[in-house]
């Protein structure tokens, strides 16, 4: 399958492999991750979806971010 530079994601997997291989290991530091770290995503919801999300959250007694988190967990379970 060929790559389409107009529609394919950029960068592609492997695009930086040669550059990474050229890095002198003396300049690479490895750090243990923080198991308590959190990731915050900014999700854009517009128009009627905003009203819908607020209505669902209110009906469940939750915040909109809780509803989105539940949606992601449910989607992950069904994809597994």
N, CA, C and O atoms as CSV, one atom per row, in Angstrom:
chain,resi,resn,atom,element,x,y,z
A,1,UNK,N,N,0.846,-1.178,0.000
A,1,UNK,CA,C,0.000,0.000,0.000
A,1,UNK,C,C,0.893,1.244,0.000
A,1,UNK,O,O,1.821,1.350,0.801
A,2,UNK,N,N,0.607,2.168,-0.893
A,2,UNK,CA,C,1.444,3.357,-1.002
A,2,UNK,C,C,0.981,4.438,-0.035
A,2,UNK,O,O,-0.172,4.469,0.393
A,3,UNK,N,N,1.917,5.322,0.295
A,3,UNK,CA,C,1.617,6.441,1.183
A,3,UNK,C,C,1.097,7.612,0.371
A,3,UNK,O,O,1.590,7.896,-0.720
A,4,UNK,N,N,0.105,8.282,0.911
A,4,UNK,CA,C,-0.412,9.490,0.284
A,4,UNK,C,C,-0.023,10.671,1.169
A,4,UNK,O,O,-0.576,10.823,2.257
A,5,UNK,N,N,0.915,11.509,0.729
A,5,UNK,CA,C,1.386,12.607,1.577
A,5,UNK,C,C,0.311,13.641,1.895
A,5,UNK,O,O,0.488,14.451,2.805
A,6,UNK,N,N,-0.791,13.627,1.166
A,6,UNK,CA,C,-1.845,14.601,1.410
A,6,UNK,C,C,-2.838,14.142,2.469
A,6,UNK,O,O,-3.452,14.969,3.143
A,7,UNK,N,N,-2.999,12.830,2.621
A,7,UNK,CA,C,-4.026,12.347,3.544
A,7,UNK,C,C,-3.494,11.455,4.665
A,7,UNK,O,O,-4.168,11.307,5.685
A,8,UNK,N,N,-2.315,10.859,4.516
A,8,UNK,CA,C,-1.774,9.978,5.547
A,8,UNK,C,C,-1.269,10.795,6.737
A,8,UNK,O,O,-0.835,11.935,6.572
A,9,UNK,N,N,-1.327,10.208,7.940
A,9,UNK,CA,C,-0.793,10.911,9.104
A,9,UNK,C,C,0.693,11.191,8.922
A,9,UNK,O,O,1.409,10.433,8.267
A,10,UNK,N,N,1.131,12.264,9.498
A,10,UNK,CA,C,2.529,12.639,9.395
A,10,UNK,C,C,3.024,12.978,10.787
A,10,UNK,O,O,2.372,13.789,11.445
A,11,UNK,N,N,4.094,12.444,11.284
A,11,UNK,CA,C,4.993,11.515,10.619
A,11,UNK,C,C,4.461,10.089,10.618
A,11,UNK,O,O,3.573,9.733,11.392
A,12,UNK,N,N,5.025,9.291,9.734
A,12,UNK,CA,C,4.690,7.872,9.630
A,12,UNK,C,C,5.610,7.072,10.548
A,12,UNK,O,O,6.721,7.512,10.846
A,13,UNK,N,N,5.155,5.892,11.003
A,13,UNK,CA,C,6.052,5.037,11.779
A,13,UNK,C,C,7.328,4.762,10.982
A,13,UNK,O,O,7.284,4.437,9.795
A,14,UNK,N,N,8.443,4.897,11.654
A,14,UNK,CA,C,9.732,4.642,11.016
A,14,UNK,C,C,10.378,5.863,10.391
A,14,UNK,O,O,11.539,5.797,9.986
A,15,UNK,N,N,9.659,6.980,10.301
A,15,UNK,CA,C,10.217,8.176,9.660
A,15,UNK,C,C,11.488,8.672,10.353
A,15,UNK,O,O,12.355,9.252,9.699
A,16,UNK,N,N,11.612,8.454,11.661
A,16,UNK,CA,C,12.752,8.984,12.400
A,16,UNK,C,C,13.720,7.897,12.858
A,16,UNK,O,O,14.628,8.168,13.644
A,17,UNK,N,N,13.531,6.664,12.370
A,17,UNK,CA,C,14.383,5.565,12.813
A,17,UNK,C,C,15.863,5.837,12.560
A,17,UNK,O,O,16.690,5.592,13.439
A,18,UNK,N,N,16.209,6.334,11.386
A,18,UNK,CA,C,17.614,6.612,11.071
A,18,UNK,C,C,18.171,7.687,11.997
A,18,UNK,O,O,19.304,7.582,12.465
A,19,UNK,N,N,17.368,8.725,12.260
A,19,UNK,CA,C,17.822,9.802,13.143
A,19,UNK,C,C,18.043,9.290,14.561
A,19,UNK,O,O,19.023,9.653,15.211
A,20,UNK,N,N,17.134,8.450,15.038
A,20,UNK,CA,C,17.265,7.904,16.381
A,20,UNK,C,C,18.474,6.986,16.489
A,20,UNK,O,O,19.143,6.958,17.522
A,21,UNK,N,N,18.755,6.239,15.436
A,21,UNK,CA,C,19.910,5.342,15.439
A,21,UNK,C,C,21.220,6.125,15.476
A,21,UNK,O,O,22.226,5.613,15.965
A,22,UNK,N,N,21.223,7.349,14.969
A,22,UNK,CA,C,22.431,8.177,14.935
A,22,UNK,C,C,22.732,8.868,16.258
A,22,UNK,O,O,23.817,9.428,16.417
A,23,UNK,N,N,21.804,8.845,17.212
A,23,UNK,CA,C,22.026,9.535,18.488
A,23,UNK,C,C,23.059,8.774,19.308
A,23,UNK,O,O,22.952,7.561,19.490
A,24,UNK,N,N,24.049,9.490,19.795
A,24,UNK,CA,C,25.083,8.895,20.639
A,24,UNK,C,C,24.453,8.485,21.967
A,24,UNK,O,O,23.834,9.320,22.628
A,25,UNK,N,N,24.593,7.225,22.377
A,25,UNK,CA,C,23.980,6.749,23.625
A,25,UNK,C,C,24.393,7.551,24.862
A,25,UNK,O,O,23.691,7.534,25.873
A,26,UNK,N,N,25.528,8.253,24.788
A,26,UNK,CA,C,25.950,9.077,25.932
A,26,UNK,C,C,24.963,10.211,26.198
A,26,UNK,O,O,24.890,10.730,27.312
A,27,UNK,N,N,24.216,10.586,25.187
A,27,UNK,CA,C,23.291,11.708,25.319
A,27,UNK,C,C,21.843,11.267,25.553
A,27,UNK,O,O,20.922,12.079,25.479
A,28,UNK,N,N,21.653,9.985,25.833
A,28,UNK,CA,C,20.309,9.450,26.065
A,28,UNK,C,C,20.155,9.152,27.548
A,28,UNK,O,O,20.987,8.464,28.139
A,29,UNK,N,N,19.098,9.665,28.142
A,29,UNK,CA,C,18.791,9.391,29.539
A,29,UNK,C,C,17.512,8.576,29.609
A,29,UNK,O,O,16.552,8.831,28.880
A,30,UNK,N,N,17.516,7.605,30.487
A,30,UNK,CA,C,16.326,6.796,30.697
A,30,UNK,C,C,15.759,7.145,32.069
A,30,UNK,O,O,16.498,7.202,33.052
A,31,UNK,N,N,14.473,7.376,32.136
A,31,UNK,CA,C,13.827,7.738,33.393
A,31,UNK,C,C,12.668,6.794,33.669
A,31,UNK,O,O,11.914,6.421,32.770
A,32,UNK,N,N,12.546,6.421,34.928
A,32,UNK,CA,C,11.411,5.605,35.334
A,32,UNK,C,C,10.184,6.501,35.312
A,32,UNK,O,O,10.237,7.635,35.786
A,33,UNK,N,N,9.100,6.014,34.776
A,33,UNK,CA,C,7.872,6.812,34.720
A,33,UNK,C,C,7.259,6.996,36.093
A,33,UNK,O,O,7.575,6.265,37.031
A,34,UNK,N,N,6.396,7.961,36.201
A,34,UNK,CA,C,5.676,8.217,37.440
A,34,UNK,C,C,4.331,7.502,37.365
A,34,UNK,O,O,3.476,7.878,36.563
A,35,UNK,N,N,4.130,6.468,38.200
A,35,UNK,CA,C,2.864,5.729,38.133
A,35,UNK,C,C,1.658,6.569,38.543
A,35,UNK,O,O,0.518,6.199,38.264
A,36,UNK,N,N,1.906,7.689,39.199
A,36,UNK,CA,C,0.806,8.567,39.615
A,36,UNK,C,C,0.542,9.694,38.615
A,36,UNK,O,O,-0.327,10.537,38.834
A,37,UNK,N,N,1.300,9.702,37.516
A,37,UNK,CA,C,1.145,10.757,36.522
A,37,UNK,C,C,-0.227,10.672,35.867
A,37,UNK,O,O,-0.818,9.597,35.770
A,38,UNK,N,N,-0.717,11.808,35.424
A,38,UNK,CA,C,-2.003,11.869,34.745
A,38,UNK,C,C,-1.830,12.543,33.396
A,38,UNK,O,O,-0.928,13.358,33.199
A,39,UNK,N,N,-2.696,12.194,32.488
A,39,UNK,CA,C,-2.704,12.794,31.159
A,39,UNK,C,C,-4.008,13.554,31.006
A,39,UNK,O,O,-5.079,13.012,31.280
A,40,UNK,N,N,-3.929,14.779,30.580
A,40,UNK,CA,C,-5.123,15.580,30.364
A,40,UNK,C,C,-5.289,15.802,28.863
A,40,UNK,O,O,-4.374,16.270,28.185
A,41,UNK,N,N,-6.465,15.460,28.362
A,41,UNK,CA,C,-6.776,15.653,26.945
A,41,UNK,C,C,-7.790,16.777,26.808
A,41,UNK,O,O,-8.712,16.896,27.615
A,42,UNK,N,N,-7.620,17.575,25.812
A,42,UNK,CA,C,-8.586,18.615,25.505
A,42,UNK,C,C,-9.452,18.090,24.372
A,42,UNK,O,O,-8.981,17.886,23.254
A,43,UNK,N,N,-10.726,17.875,24.679
A,43,UNK,CA,C,-11.659,17.349,23.696
A,43,UNK,C,C,-12.618,18.466,23.312
A,43,UNK,O,O,-13.169,19.146,24.177
A,44,UNK,N,N,-12.811,18.648,22.037
A,44,UNK,CA,C,-13.703,19.689,21.560
A,44,UNK,C,C,-15.064,19.085,21.227
A,44,UNK,O,O,-15.165,18.166,20.414
A,45,UNK,N,N,-16.092,19.603,21.857
A,45,UNK,CA,C,-17.462,19.176,21.594
A,45,UNK,C,C,-18.226,20.432,21.185
A,45,UNK,O,O,-18.117,21.470,21.838
A,46,UNK,N,N,-18.990,20.337,20.117
A,46,UNK,CA,C,-19.654,21.523,19.591
A,46,UNK,C,C,-21.148,21.300,19.398
A,46,UNK,O,O,-21.623,20.165,19.341
A,47,UNK,N,N,-21.868,22.391,19.300
A,47,UNK,CA,C,-23.272,22.385,18.930
A,47,UNK,C,C,-24.152,21.546,19.825
A,47,UNK,O,O,-24.060,21.602,21.051
A,48,UNK,N,N,-25.011,20.764,19.187
A,48,UNK,CA,C,-25.975,19.939,19.918
A,48,UNK,C,C,-25.294,18.890,20.794
A,48,UNK,O,O,-25.869,18.445,21.786
A,49,UNK,N,N,-24.070,18.494,20.433
A,49,UNK,CA,C,-23.363,17.504,21.238
A,49,UNK,C,C,-23.052,18.041,22.633
A,49,UNK,O,O,-23.009,17.276,23.596
A,50,UNK,N,N,-22.836,19.341,22.745
A,50,UNK,CA,C,-22.589,19.956,24.053
A,50,UNK,C,C,-23.827,19.801,24.933
A,50,UNK,O,O,-23.731,19.372,26.083
A,51,UNK,N,N,-24.961,20.145,24.397
A,51,UNK,CA,C,-26.218,20.043,25.135
A,51,UNK,C,C,-26.482,18.589,25.508
A,51,UNK,O,O,-26.890,18.294,26.631
A,52,UNK,N,N,-26.251,17.689,24.571
A,52,UNK,CA,C,-26.465,16.259,24.802
A,52,UNK,C,C,-25.557,15.748,25.923
A,52,UNK,O,O,-26.013,15.020,26.804
A,53,UNK,N,N,-24.281,16.123,25.895
A,53,UNK,CA,C,-23.330,15.691,26.909
A,53,UNK,C,C,-23.715,16.235,28.286
A,53,UNK,O,O,-23.666,15.511,29.280
A,54,UNK,N,N,-24.092,17.493,28.338
A,54,UNK,CA,C,-24.514,18.085,29.612
A,54,UNK,C,C,-25.765,17.391,30.149
A,54,UNK,O,O,-25.869,17.146,31.351
A,55,UNK,N,N,-26.701,17.076,29.277
A,55,UNK,CA,C,-27.932,16.409,29.699
A,55,UNK,C,C,-27.646,15.008,30.248
A,55,UNK,O,O,-28.187,14.617,31.282
A,56,UNK,N,N,-26.800,14.265,29.553
A,56,UNK,CA,C,-26.441,12.924,29.998
A,56,UNK,C,C,-25.729,12.985,31.349
A,56,UNK,O,O,-26.040,12.212,32.255
A,57,UNK,N,N,-24.774,13.907,31.480
A,57,UNK,CA,C,-24.021,14.036,32.731
A,57,UNK,C,C,-24.957,14.394,33.883
A,57,UNK,O,O,-24.861,13.812,34.963
A,58,UNK,N,N,-25.853,15.339,33.661
A,58,UNK,CA,C,-26.783,15.750,34.712
A,58,UNK,C,C,-27.685,14.586,35.121
A,58,UNK,O,O,-27.927,14.376,36.310
A,59,UNK,N,N,-28.182,13.831,34.144
A,59,UNK,CA,C,-29.065,12.701,34.433
A,59,UNK,C,C,-28.349,11.615,35.242
A,59,UNK,O,O,-28.974,10.910,36.034
A,60,UNK,N,N,-27.040,11.487,35.038
A,60,UNK,CA,C,-26.276,10.465,35.765
A,60,UNK,C,C,-25.674,11.004,37.060
A,60,UNK,O,O,-25.078,10.251,37.831
A,61,UNK,N,N,-25.829,12.301,37.299
A,61,UNK,CA,C,-25.235,12.895,38.490
A,61,UNK,C,C,-23.713,12.941,38.422
A,61,UNK,O,O,-23.030,12.818,39.438
A,62,UNK,N,N,-23.196,13.120,37.215
A,62,UNK,CA,C,-21.751,13.126,37.000
A,62,UNK,C,C,-21.350,14.379,36.244
A,62,UNK,O,O,-22.198,15.148,35.790
A,63,UNK,N,N,-20.054,14.570,36.116
A,63,UNK,CA,C,-19.551,15.680,35.317
A,63,UNK,C,C,-19.427,15.220,33.860
A,63,UNK,O,O,-19.356,14.019,33.596
A,64,UNK,N,N,-19.402,16.155,32.927
A,64,UNK,CA,C,-19.201,15.771,31.533
A,64,UNK,C,C,-17.905,14.970,31.325
A,64,UNK,O,O,-17.877,14.041,30.517
A,65,UNK,N,N,-16.840,15.325,32.046
A,65,UNK,CA,C,-15.586,14.575,31.879
A,65,UNK,C,C,-15.734,13.136,32.368
A,65,UNK,O,O,-15.127,12.227,31.800
A,66,UNK,N,N,-16.536,12.918,33.420
A,66,UNK,CA,C,-16.788,11.551,33.885
A,66,UNK,C,C,-17.529,10.744,32.819
A,66,UNK,O,O,-17.231,9.569,32.605
A,67,UNK,N,N,-18.486,11.373,32.160
A,67,UNK,CA,C,-19.253,10.693,31.111
A,67,UNK,C,C,-18.336,10.319,29.944
A,67,UNK,O,O,-18.439,9.216,29.407
A,68,UNK,N,N,-17.453,11.216,29.553
A,68,UNK,CA,C,-16.521,10.929,28.458
A,68,UNK,C,C,-15.576,9.796,28.867
A,68,UNK,O,O,-15.291,8.912,28.060
A,69,UNK,N,N,-15.088,9.813,30.110
A,69,UNK,CA,C,-14.198,8.749,30.588
A,69,UNK,C,C,-14.918,7.396,30.559
A,69,UNK,O,O,-14.330,6.391,30.159
A,70,UNK,N,N,-16.174,7.368,30.976
A,70,UNK,CA,C,-16.955,6.120,30.929
A,70,UNK,C,C,-17.119,5.647,29.483
A,70,UNK,O,O,-17.020,4.455,29.196
A,71,UNK,N,N,-17.368,6.585,28.591
A,71,UNK,CA,C,-17.520,6.243,27.175
A,71,UNK,C,C,-16.259,5.589,26.649
A,71,UNK,O,O,-16.333,4.594,25.928
A,72,UNK,N,N,-15.090,6.137,26.999
A,72,UNK,CA,C,-13.820,5.566,26.551
A,72,UNK,C,C,-13.604,4.175,27.148
A,72,UNK,O,O,-13.156,3.267,26.447
A,73,UNK,N,N,-13.915,4.000,28.429
A,73,UNK,CA,C,-13.744,2.683,29.054
A,73,UNK,C,C,-14.672,1.654,28.407
A,73,UNK,O,O,-14.260,0.527,28.133
A,74,UNK,N,N,-15.928,2.049,28.164
A,74,UNK,CA,C,-16.880,1.123,27.528
A,74,UNK,C,C,-16.425,0.751,26.118
A,74,UNK,O,O,-16.525,-0.409,25.717
A,75,UNK,N,N,-15.929,1.727,25.372
A,75,UNK,CA,C,-15.459,1.463,24.006
A,75,UNK,C,C,-14.242,0.549,24.035
A,75,UNK,O,O,-14.095,-0.315,23.170
A,76,UNK,N,N,-13.371,0.733,25.021
A,76,UNK,CA,C,-12.176,-0.098,25.133
A,76,UNK,C,C,-12.561,-1.545,25.447
A,76,UNK,O,O,-11.983,-2.478,24.890
A,77,UNK,N,N,-13.532,-1.728,26.334
A,77,UNK,CA,C,-13.981,-3.082,26.685
A,77,UNK,C,C,-14.609,-3.780,25.480
A,77,UNK,O,O,-14.364,-4.965,25.253
A,78,UNK,N,N,-15.409,-3.059,24.713
A,78,UNK,CA,C,-16.071,-3.690,23.566
A,78,UNK,C,C,-15.094,-3.962,22.422
A,78,UNK,O,O,-15.339,-4.833,21.588
A,79,UNK,N,N,-13.991,-3.220,22.383
A,79,UNK,CA,C,-12.998,-3.436,21.339
A,79,UNK,C,C,-12.070,-4.601,21.661
A,79,UNK,O,O,-11.416,-5.144,20.771
A,80,UNK,N,N,-12.014,-4.983,22.932
A,80,UNK,CA,C,-11.085,-6.059,23.347
A,80,UNK,C,C,-11.592,-7.436,23.002
A,80,UNK,O,O,-10.924,-8.430,23.287
